[in-house]
Amino acid sequence: MPENKNAAIHIGQLNMRIPGANAEVGRRLAGGIAQNLAHRIPIGKQRDIGALNVRVQLPVNGTGAEMSVAVAEAIIRALRK
């Protein structure tokens, strides 16, 4: 998908289970996920989803950026179904 630098994504609620992480880590990850989605989903394809359930398993030593990308990619795959 082409990069879309003018888009904005709003995530109303995001529930994640990340052992050992606090709320601030969760907020940073949510921001990274929203940025990744905004850059990957064309403006004309952005819409209100309601609810979406995805499962992502990552290595324990993964970075926040890697987690954000992995979750965004899982969301995009789920939206294509």
C-alpha positions in Angstrom: 0.0 0.0 0.0 1.3 3.5 -0.7 2.4 5.6 2.2 -0.2 8.2 3.2 1.3 11.1 5.3 -1.9 13.2 5.5 -4.1 10.6 7.2 -5.0 10.5 10.9 -6.3 7.5 12.7 -8.3 7.6 16.0 -8.3 4.6 18.2 -11.1 4.9 20.7 -10.2 1.9 22.8 -7.3 -0.5 22.6 -7.0 -3.4 25.0 -3.6 -5.1 25.1 -2.0 -7.6 27.4 1.7 -7.0 27.7 3.4 -8.6 30.7 5.5 -6.2 32.6 4.3 -3.1 30.7 2.6 -0.1 32.4 0.0 2.3 31.1 2.6 4.7 29.6 4.1 1.9 27.5 0.6 1.0 26.3 -0.1 4.7 25.3 3.2 4.8 23.4 2.4 1.6 21.6 -1.2 2.8 20.8 0.3 6.0 19.3 2.7 4.0 17.2 0.0 1.6 16.0 -2.2 4.6 15.0 0.8 6.2 13.1 1.5 3.0 11.3 -2.1 2.6 10.3 -2.4 6.2 9.2 0.6 5.8 6.9 -0.7 2.5 5.4 -4.4 2.9 5.0 -5.4 5.4 2.2 -7.7 8.2 3.3 -10.6 6.9 1.2 -10.4 3.5 2.9 -10.4 4.8 6.5 -13.7 4.2 8.2 -15.4 3.5 11.6 -14.7 -0.2 12.3 -16.6 -0.6 15.6 -14.7 -3.5 17.0 -11.9 -5.7 15.7 -10.1 -8.6 17.5 -6.6 -9.5 16.5 -4.0 -11.7 18.2 -0.3 -10.9 17.9 2.5 -12.9 19.5 5.9 -11.3 19.6 9.3 -12.2 21.0 9.9 -11.1 24.6 12.8 -8.9 23.5 10.9 -7.0 20.8 11.0 -3.2 20.7 8.0 -0.9 21.0 8.4 0.0 17.3 8.4 -3.7 16.3 5.3 -4.3 18.4 3.5 -1.3 16.9 4.3 -2.4 13.3 3.2 -6.0 14.1 -0.1 -5.0 15.6 -0.8 -2.5 12.8 0.0 -5.2 10.2 -2.4 -7.7 12.0 -5.1 -5.0 11.9 -4.6 -4.4 8.2 -4.8 -8.2 7.5 -8.0 -8.4 9.5 -9.5 -5.5 7.6 -8.8 -7.2 4.3 -10.8 -10.3 5.2 
